[in-house]
Amino acid sequence: MNMKKSVAYIVIILILGMSIYKQDVAAGSTDFITTIRVEAGKEAAGEYIEIYRVAQWDENTERYTWEEAYDEAISKEEVQIEETKEFITRVLPIAEEQSPVSQMELDENGQLSFEADPGVYLLLQQGEVAGSMQPLLIGLPQTNAEGDGWEKEVVLYPKYAPQTENPDTGDTRLVFFGGMGILSGMGMICLCLFRRKRERSVSFRH
């Protein structure tokens, strides 16, 4: 009888241990998922953003390793993203030859959000609807402010420059209104000259 109870206890302990292990694995699988929010402003509404993953993240070494296409092109150098501008300059030509992992449109407020696994991501504007947006680079995961875990959400604020209206972009309103202003000015000058000439001729008759 005691043996049966002991076996039952062992089975219960094993079942509980397995359920706890499964919960830990499930929780751990989402620990490194980060929500990325892009806020470019209302002027950027309707612009399309392409998302490229250029490097993976090794949880054991806590280092980044290049994705295959970038690894071959950059001669297997270690991934360093501290110098953001230099990094973008190096990977941009390679990214433009790859397929993005995702493409998204900025909403009416110039915002978008998506979830991403650990890695290094490059966000590029696809075409230009109403202006130009700077490329974005983000390495995940990122340590939280307390230094005891990972950030669940990261917000990016790219610089966005709306296009200015000019004749080169096909907007002829500037040329039209400018021409009308010049013609009106010339008409006023001619009218003044005509009046002065007429006044002089009248004075000579008297």
C-alpha positions as CSV (number, residue, x, y, z in Angstrom):
1,M,0.0,0.0,0.0
2,N,2.8,2.4,0.9
3,M,4.6,1.5,-2.4
4,K,1.5,2.4,-4.4
5,K,1.2,5.7,-2.6
6,S,4.9,6.5,-3.3
7,V,4.5,5.7,-7.0
8,A,1.4,7.9,-7.1
9,Y,3.2,10.8,-5.5
10,I,6.1,10.4,-7.9
11,V,3.7,10.5,-10.9
12,I,2.0,13.6,-9.6
13,I,5.3,15.3,-9.0
14,L,6.5,14.5,-12.6
15,I,3.2,15.8,-14.0
16,L,3.4,19.0,-12.1
17,G,7.1,19.4,-13.0
18,M,6.3,18.9,-16.7
19,S,3.4,21.5,-16.6
20,I,5.7,24.0,-14.8
21,Y,8.4,23.4,-17.4
22,K,6.0,23.9,-20.3
23,Q,4.8,27.2,-18.7
24,D,8.4,28.3,-18.3
25,V,9.2,27.5,-21.9
26,A,6.1,29.3,-23.1
27,A,6.9,32.4,-21.1
28,G,10.5,32.3,-22.2
29,S,9.5,32.1,-25.8
30,T,7.8,35.5,-25.6
31,D,10.3,37.2,-23.3
32,F,12.3,38.4,-26.3
33,I,9.4,39.5,-28.5
34,T,9.5,43.3,-28.8
35,T,6.7,45.6,-30.1
36,I,8.2,48.3,-32.4
37,R,6.2,51.5,-32.8
38,V,7.1,54.0,-35.5
39,E,5.8,57.6,-35.1
40,A,6.6,59.7,-38.1
41,G,3.9,62.4,-37.7
42,K,0.6,63.0,-39.6
43,E,2.5,64.4,-42.6
44,A,3.9,60.9,-43.3
45,A,0.5,59.3,-43.4
46,G,0.2,56.8,-46.3
47,E,3.9,56.2,-46.7
48,Y,5.0,52.6,-47.0
49,I,7.8,51.1,-44.9
50,E,9.8,48.0,-45.7
51,I,11.3,46.0,-42.9
52,Y,14.6,44.1,-43.4
53,R,16.3,41.8,-40.9
54,V,20.0,42.1,-41.4
55,A,21.3,40.1,-38.3
56,Q,20.2,37.5,-35.9
57,W,20.7,37.5,-32.1
58,D,22.4,34.6,-30.3
59,E,20.7,34.2,-26.9
60,N,23.7,32.2,-25.5
61,T,26.4,34.7,-26.4
62,E,24.2,37.7,-26.5
63,R,25.8,38.8,-29.8
64,Y,24.4,39.5,-33.2
65,T,25.4,37.4,-36.2
66,W,24.8,38.5,-39.8
67,E,22.0,37.0,-42.0
68,E,23.5,35.0,-44.8
69,A,23.3,37.6,-47.5
70,Y,25.0,40.2,-45.4
71,D,27.5,37.8,-44.0
72,E,28.8,37.0,-47.4
73,A,29.0,40.6,-48.5
74,I,30.6,42.0,-45.4
75,S,33.3,39.4,-45.1
76,K,32.1,37.8,-41.9
77,E,33.0,40.9,-39.8
78,E,31.4,41.2,-36.3
79,V,28.1,43.0,-36.2
80,Q,28.6,46.5,-34.7
81,I,25.7,48.9,-34.7
82,E,27.1,51.6,-32.4
83,E,27.9,53.8,-35.4
84,T,24.4,53.9,-36.9
85,K,25.1,56.0,-40.0
86,E,28.1,54.0,-41.0
87,F,26.2,50.7,-40.4
88,I,23.3,51.8,-42.6
89,T,25.7,53.0,-45.3
90,R,27.2,49.5,-45.4
91,V,24.1,47.4,-45.3
92,L,21.7,49.6,-47.4
93,P,23.0,48.4,-50.8
94,I,22.7,44.8,-49.7
95,A,19.2,45.3,-48.3
96,E,17.9,46.9,-51.5
97,E,18.7,43.6,-53.3
98,Q,16.9,41.5,-50.7
99,S,13.2,40.9,-50.1
100,P,11.8,42.6,-47.0
101,V,10.4,40.4,-44.2
102,S,7.4,42.8,-44.1
103,Q,5.9,45.9,-45.7
104,M,3.6,48.2,-43.8
105,E,1.7,51.5,-44.4
106,L,1.8,54.4,-41.9
107,D,-1.8,55.1,-40.7
108,E,-3.6,58.5,-40.8
109,N,-1.5,59.6,-37.8
110,G,1.8,58.5,-39.5
111,Q,2.2,55.5,-37.1
112,L,2.6,51.8,-37.4
113,S,3.5,49.0,-35.0
114,F,4.7,45.4,-35.3
115,E,6.2,42.6,-33.2
116,A,9.7,41.4,-33.9
117,D,12.0,38.6,-32.7
118,P,15.5,39.5,-31.5
119,G,17.8,40.7,-34.3
120,V,18.9,43.9,-36.1
121,Y,16.3,45.5,-38.3
122,L,16.5,48.1,-41.0
123,L,13.4,50.1,-41.9
124,L,13.3,51.8,-45.3
125,Q,10.8,54.0,-47.0
126,Q,9.3,52.4,-50.1
127,G,8.8,55.2,-52.7
128,E,7.7,58.6,-51.7
129,V,4.0,59.6,-51.4
130,A,4.4,63.1,-50.0
131,G,7.9,63.3,-48.6
132,S,11.2,61.6,-47.6
133,M,11.8,59.6,-44.4
134,Q,15.2,58.8,-43.0
135,P,16.2,55.0,-42.7
136,L,15.8,53.5,-39.3
137,L,18.0,50.9,-37.5
138,I,17.1,49.0,-34.4
139,G,18.8,46.2,-32.5
140,L,16.7,43.9,-30.4
141,P,16.2,43.0,-27.6
142,Q,17.0,46.2,-25.6
143,T,17.7,46.3,-21.9
144,N,15.0,48.1,-19.9
145,A,15.6,51.2,-17.8
146,E,16.1,49.1,-14.6
147,G,18.7,46.9,-16.2
148,D,17.1,43.7,-15.0
149,G,15.1,42.7,-18.1
150,W,14.2,43.5,-21.7
151,E,12.0,46.3,-23.1
152,K,8.6,45.1,-24.3
153,E,8.1,48.1,-26.5
154,V,10.5,50.4,-28.4
155,V,9.3,53.6,-30.1
156,L,11.1,55.1,-33.1
157,Y,10.8,58.8,-34.2
158,P,12.2,59.1,-37.7
159,K,12.8,62.4,-39.4
160,Y,10.3,63.1,-42.2
161,A,10.6,65.9,-44.7
162,P,7.4,66.7,-46.7
163,Q,7.9,67.6,-50.4
164,T,7.6,71.3,-51.2
165,E,5.5,72.4,-54.2
166,N,7.5,73.7,-57.1
167,P,7.3,73.6,-61.0
168,D,9.7,70.6,-61.1
169,T,7.1,68.4,-59.4
170,G,4.4,69.2,-61.9
171,D,2.6,71.8,-59.8
172,T,1.9,74.7,-62.3
173,R,0.0,76.8,-59.8
174,L,3.1,78.7,-58.8
175,V,3.9,79.6,-62.4
176,F,0.3,80.6,-63.1
177,F,-0.1,82.9,-60.1
178,G,3.4,84.3,-60.6
179,G,2.7,85.1,-64.2
180,M,-0.7,86.7,-63.3
181,G,1.1,88.9,-60.7
182,I,3.7,90.1,-63.3
183,L,1.0,90.8,-65.9
184,S,-1.1,92.7,-63.3
185,G,2.0,94.8,-62.3
186,M,2.8,95.6,-65.9
187,G,-0.8,96.6,-66.5
188,M,-0.8,99.0,-63.6
189,I,2.5,100.6,-64.8
190,C,1.1,101.0,-68.3
191,L,-2.1,102.6,-67.0
192,C,-0.2,105.1,-64.8
193,L,2.0,106.0,-67.8
194,F,-1.0,106.5,-70.0
195,R,-2.7,108.7,-67.4
196,R,0.4,110.9,-67.0
197,K,0.8,111.3,-70.8
198,R,-2.9,112.3,-71.1
199,E,-2.6,114.8,-68.2
200,R,0.4,116.4,-69.9
201,S,-1.3,116.7,-73.2
202,V,-4.3,118.4,-71.6
203,S,-2.1,120.9,-69.8
204,F,-0.4,121.9,-73.0
205,R,-3.7,122.7,-74.7
206,H,-4.6,125.1,-71.9
